[in-house]
Amino acid sequence: MSRRKLALILLVGFVAATAGAASLEEAWDNLKLRYFSLTRFLHDQDKELRDLEAQGIDPAEFTRIDLDQLLDGGPPKDGIPSIDEPRFDRADETPFGDDALVLGLVVDGDARAYPYGILNWHEIVNDTVGGVPVTITYCPLCDTGIVFERGDRTFGVSGKLYQSCLVMYARDTETLFAQPWGLGIVGPEVDQSLDRLPVVKTTLGAWRERHAGTRVLSVDTGHRRDYFESPYGTYDRNRELVFPVRNQDALEVHPKAIVSYVWEPGEERERDSAGGPSAQVVHTELKDRGEQQVRLGERVIRAQWDAKLGTVTFTDEEGRTVPSSTAFAFVYPAFFGE
């Protein structure tokens, strides 16, 4: 490629990147995000599959998805480093303000808050909360925040994407898991589901008000990142998707509108499909309505707007919290559409 052609491509990209940007910094972040996947040519992007082959596992046989749908996100395996030895601050000593977005988790009375400012850069935190080993996961491209029980193992960021969403891997078996499903998609644990725990997306101030003794993930991660600036520019509010995603003709709202979904894994194996019942609600619609009932297979689930936390919660007929996740609206048809 000639220098003139490359310069023209970058110029056109920068002009497009300035759309909706409030500053040159945001425009620069938009440009980097648009072309970041090109860094895959600088890395070994086949390591994930070779690590499976080293165990005698043929990825083409042990897969739930079409492998050509498994895309290179740019960083190599573990190029986005998980936090495996997290440290925490008291709520009154954290540098994050009350308006900072967090994932809030409580296990056996142990309350934790994981700021998006940190999760944007690491995506996975392997932690133990209330005596339970858990993996906190967040995908900035999808706004999906899900907590899984991890047992005696840890998870890492594979560098791969499926339907533009985080693909994580289990460090003991090398199995690749699609984060929005919590389901093994390639490897020896294909079709196996991870147990999920309830977690909410809210602000630190709202979380602190409800859980005064909460601890907050520390910026002392062992890595040098700017945890107070998002590397994603205007991605969370523009219409652009960096990677191809299916079933977008089903969208009736802005692709980055916030929804919450619930899902139960099914026993049947359906290629490129969740294979179980699911339901979603759009936050702005439920906020006006207050609550509604949704059907999850044979069960009726109550979706309710929590005004203090500013999010949606789901409960079953016995009043128990049902694990759910927020997401950008484009995610639901991509993972749960027909």
For each residue, the residues with C-beta under 8 A, 3 or more apart:
1: 5 6
2: 5 6
3: 6 7
4: 7 8
5: 1 2 8 9
6: 1 2 3 9 10
7: 3 4 10 11
8: 4 5 11 12
9: 5 6 12 13
10: 6 7 13 14 31 35
11: 7 8 14 15
12: 8 9 15 16
13: 9 10 16 17 31 34 35
14: 10 11 17 18 27 31
15: 11 12 18
16: 12 13 19 30 34
17: 13 14 21 27 28 30 31 34 233
18: 14 15 21 27 30
19: 16 30 234 238
20: 234 237 238
21: 17 18 24 26 27 30 233 234
22: 26 234
23: 26 27
24: 21 27 28
25: 28 29 229
26: 21 22 23 29 30 233 234
27: 14 17 18 21 23 24 30 31 233
28: 17 24 25 31 32 233
29: 25 26 32 33 230 231 232 233 234
30: 16 17 18 19 21 26 27 33 34 233 234 235 238
31: 10 13 14 17 27 28 34 35
32: 28 29 35 36 231 233
33: 29 30 36 231 232 233 235 242
34: 13 16 17 30 31 240 242
35: 10 13 31 32 38
36: 32 33 39 74 242
37: 40 71 72 73 74 242 243
38: 35 41 74
39: 36 42 43 74 75
40: 37 43 45 72 73 74
41: 38
42: 39
43: 39 40 74 75 76 79 159
44: 47 76 77
45: 40 72 76 159
46: 49 50
47: 44 50 51 76 77
48: 51 52 77 158 159 160 169 174 176
49: 46 52 53 59 186
50: 46 47 53 54
51: 47 48 54 55 77 174
52: 48 49 55 57 58 59 62 174 175 186 187 188
53: 49 50 56 57 58 59
54: 50 51
55: 51 52 173 174 188
56: 53
57: 52 53 61 62 174 187 188
58: 52 53 61 62
59: 49 52 53 62 63 67 186 187
60: 63 67
61: 57 58
62: 52 57 58 59 186 187 188 190
63: 59 60 66 67 185 186 190
64: 183 184 185 186 190 191 269 271 272
65: 69 70 162 178 185 186 271 272
66: 63 69 271 272
67: 59 60 63 70 186
68:
69: 65 66 162 163 272
70: 65 67 160 161 162 167 176 185 186
71: 37 160 161 162 243 244
72: 37 40 45 159 160 161
73: 37 40 159 160 161 243
74: 36 37 38 39 40 43 79 159
75: 39 43 79 80 157 159
76: 43 44 45 47 79 159
77: 44 47 48 51 156 157 158 159 169
78: 81 82 156 157 159
79: 43 74 75 76 157 159
80: 75 121 122 123 157 159
81: 78 122 157 223
82: 78 122 123 124 125 126 154 155 156 157
83: 86 118 122 124 125 126 217 221 222
84: 126 154
85: 222
86: 83 125 126 127 217 218 221
87: 217 218 220 221
88: 112 215 216 217 218
89: 93 94 95 215 216 217 218
90: 93 94 215 216
91: 94 113 204 208 212 213 214 215 216
92:
93: 89 90
94: 89 90 91 115 204 216 218
95: 89 219 228
96: 100 102 115 117 204 216
97: 100 204 205
98: 203 204 205 206 208
99: 203 204 205
100: 96 97 115 116 117 203 204
101: 115 116 117 201 202 203 204
102: 96 113 114 115 116 201 202 203 204 207 216
103: 113 114 116 119 136 138 145 147 199 200 201
104: 111 112 113 114 199 200 201 202 207 211 214 309
105: 111 112 113 114 129 134 136 147 197 198 199
106: 109 110 111 112 130 211
107: 110 129 130 131 132 134 197
108: 130 131 132
109: 106 130
110: 106 107 129 130 131
111: 104 105 106 207 211 213 214 215
112: 88 104 105 106 127 129 214 215 216 217
113: 91 102 103 104 105 204 207 208 214 215 216 217
114: 102 103 104 105 118 119 125 136 138 217
115: 94 96 100 101 102 118 119 204 216 217 227
116: 100 101 102 103 119 120 138
117: 96 100 101 120 121 227 228 230
118: 83 114 115 121 122 217 219 221 225 227
119: 103 114 115 116 122 123 125 136 138 140 145
120: 116 117 123 138 140 230 231 232
121: 80 117 118 223 225 227 231
122: 80 81 82 83 118 119 125 157 221 223
123: 80 82 119 120 137 138 139 140 157 166 168
124: 82 83 135 136 137 138 155 156 157 168
125: 82 83 86 114 119 122 135 136 217
126: 82 83 84 86 133 134 135 150 154 155
127: 86 112 133 134 135 136
128: 131 132 133 134
129: 105 107 110 112 132 134
130: 106 107 108 109 110
131: 107 108 110 128
132: 107 108 128 129 149 197
133: 126 127 128 149 150 151 152
134: 105 107 126 127 128 129 147 148 149 150 197
135: 124 125 126 127 147 148 149 150 154 155 168
136: 103 105 114 119 124 125 127 145 147 199
137: 123 124 144 145 146 147 148 155 166 168 179
138: 103 114 116 119 120 123 124 144 145 166
139: 123 142 143 144 145 165 166 179 180
140: 119 120 123 143 230 232 235
141: 161 164 165 166 235 242 243
142: 139 164 165 166 179 180 327 328 331
143: 139 140 201 236 256 258 326 327 328 331
144: 137 138 139 165 166 179 180 325 326 327 331
145: 103 119 136 137 138 139 199 201 325 326
146: 137 179 180 182 196 199 323 325
147: 103 105 134 135 136 137 196 197 198 199 323
148: 134 135 137 155 182 194 195 196 197
149: 132 133 134 135 194 195 196 197
150: 126 133 134 135 153 154 155 194
151: 133
152: 133
153: 150 170 171 172
154: 82 84 126 135 150 171
155: 82 124 126 135 137 148 150 168 169 170 171 177
156: 77 78 82 124 168 169 171
157: 75 77 78 79 80 81 82 122 123 124 166 168 169
158: 48 77 167 168 169 176
159: 43 45 48 72 73 74 75 76 77 78 79 80
160: 48 70 71 72 73 167 176
161: 70 71 72 73 141 164 165 166 167 243
162: 65 69 70 71 165 167 178 185
163: 69 178 180 245 246 331 334 335
164: 141 142 161 241 242 243 244 245 330 331 334
165: 139 141 142 144 161 162 178 179 180 331 334 335
166: 123 137 138 139 141 142 144 157 161 179
167: 70 158 160 161 162 176 177 178 179 185
168: 123 124 135 137 155 156 157 158 176 177 179
169: 48 77 155 156 157 158 174 175 176 177 187
170: 153 155 173 174 175 177 187 189
171: 153 154 155 156 174
172: 153
173: 55 170 187 188 189
174: 48 51 52 55 57 169 170 171 187 188
175: 52 169 170 184 186 187 188 189 190 192
176: 48 70 158 160 167 168 169 184 185 186 187
177: 155 167 168 169 170 181 182 183 184 185 189 194
178: 65 162 163 165 167 181 182 183 185 335
179: 137 139 142 144 146 165 166 167 168 182
180: 139 142 144 146 163 165 325 327 331 335
181: 177 178 185 193 263 265 274 335
182: 146 148 177 178 179 193 194 196 265
183: 64 177 178 191 192 193 194 265 274
184: 64 175 176 177 187 189 190 191 192 193
185: 63 64 65 70 162 167 176 177 178 181 190
186: 49 52 59 62 63 64 65 67 70 175 176 190
187: 52 57 59 62 169 170 173 174 175 176 184 190
188: 52 55 57 62 173 174 175
189: 170 173 175 177 184 192
190: 62 63 64 175 184 185 186 187
191: 64 183 184 269
192: 175 183 184 189
193: 181 182 183 184 265
194: 148 149 150 177 182 183
195: 148 149
196: 146 147 148 149 182 323
197: 105 107 132 134 147 148 149 323
198: 105 147 313 321 322 323 324
199: 103 104 105 136 145 146 147 323 325
200: 103 104 207 306 309 311 313
201: 101 102 103 104 143 145 311 326
202: 101 102 104 206 207 309 310 311
203: 98 99 100 101 102 206 207 310
204: 91 94 96 97 98 99 100 101 102 113 115 207 208 216
205: 97 98 99 208 209
206: 98 202 203 209 210 308 309 310
207: 102 104 111 113 200 202 203 204 210 211 214 309
208: 91 98 113 204 205 211 212 214
209: 205 206 212 308
210: 206 207 308 309
211: 104 106 111 207 208 214
212: 91 208 209
213: 91 111
214: 91 104 111 112 113 207 208 211
215: 88 89 90 91 111 112 113
216: 88 89 90 91 94 96 102 112 113 115 204
217: 83 86 87 88 89 112 113 114 115 118 125
218: 86 87 88 89 94 221
219: 95 118 227
220: 87
221: 83 86 87 118 122 218 225
222: 83 85
223: 81 121 122
224:
225: 118 121 221
226: 229
227: 115 117 118 121 219
228: 95 117
229: 25 226
230: 29 117 120 140 233 236
231: 29 32 33 120 121
232: 29 33 120 140 235 236
233: 17 21 26 27 28 29 30 32 33 230
234: 19 20 21 22 26 29 30 237 238
235: 30 33 140 141 232 238 240 242 256
236: 143 230 232 256 328
237: 20 234 256
238: 19 20 30 234 235 256
239: 254 255 256
240: 34 235
241: 164 244 245 248 255 330
242: 33 34 36 37 141 164 235
243: 37 71 73 141 161 164
244: 71 164 241
245: 163 164 241 248 330 334
246: 163 333 334 337
247: 250 333 334 337 338
248: 241 245 251 255 330 333 334
249:
250: 247 333 337
251: 248 255 329 330 333
252:
253: 257 259 282 329
254: 239 257 329
255: 239 241 248 251 328 329 330
256: 143 235 236 237 238 239 328 329 330
257: 253 254 282 283 284 328 329
258: 143 282 283 284 326 327 328 329
259: 253 280 281 282 283 326 327 328 329 331 332
260: 280 281 283 303 311 312 314 324 325 326 327
261: 278 279 280 281 324 325 327 331 332 336
262: 278 279 280 294 296 301 314 322 323 324
263: 181 274 276 277 278 279 296 336
264: 276 277 278 296 297
265: 181 182 183 193 274 275 276
266: 270 274 275 276 277
267: 275
268: 275
269: 64 191 275
270: 266 273 274 275
271: 64 65 66
272: 64 65 66 69
273: 270
274: 181 183 263 265 266 270 278 335 336
275: 265 266 267 268 269 270
276: 263 264 265 266 297
277: 263 264 266 295 296 297
278: 261 262 263 264 274 296 332 336
279: 261 262 263 294 295 296 301 303
280: 259 260 261 262 327 332 336
281: 259 260 261 285 286 292 294 303 312
282: 253 257 258 259 285 286 329
283: 257 258 259 260 286 287 305 311 312 326
284: 257 258 287 288
285: 281 282 288 289
286: 281 282 283 289 290 291 292 303 304 305 312
287: 283 284 290 305
288: 284 285
289: 285 286 292 305
290: 286 287 304 305
291: 286 302 303 304 305
292: 281 286 289 302 303
293: 300 301 302 303
294: 262 279 281 300 301 302 303 314
295: 277 279 299 300 301
296: 262 263 264 277 278 279 299 300 301 322
297: 264 276 277
298:
299: 295 296 316 317
300: 293 294 295 296 317
301: 262 279 293 294 295 296 314 315 316 322
302: 291 292 293 294 314 315 316
303: 260 279 281 286 291 292 293 294 312 313 314
304: 286 290 291 312 313 314 315
305: 283 286 287 289 290 291 311 312
306: 200 309 310 311 312 313
307: 310
308: 206 209 210
309: 104 200 202 206 207 210 306 313
310: 202 203 206 306 307
311: 200 201 202 260 283 305 306 326
312: 260 281 283 286 303 304 305 306 324 326
313: 198 200 303 304 306 309 321 324
314: 260 262 294 301 302 303 304 321 322 324
315: 301 302 304 319 320 321 322
316: 299 301 302 319 320 322
317: 299 300
318:
319: 315 316
320: 315 316
321: 198 313 314 315
322: 198 262 296 301 314 315 316
323: 146 147 196 197 198 199 262
324: 198 260 261 262 312 313 314
325: 144 145 146 180 199 260 261
326: 143 144 145 201 258 259 260 283 311 312
327: 142 143 144 180 258 259 260 261 280 331 332
328: 142 143 236 255 256 257 258 259 331
329: 251 253 254 255 256 257 258 259 282 332
330: 164 241 245 248 251 255 256 333 334
331: 142 143 144 163 164 165 180 259 261 327 328 334 335
332: 259 261 278 280 327 329 335 336 337
333: 246 247 248 250 251 330 336 337
334: 163 164 165 245 246 247 248 330 331 337
335: 163 165 178 180 181 274 331 332
336: 261 263 274 278 280 332 333
337: 246 247 250 332 333 334
338: 247
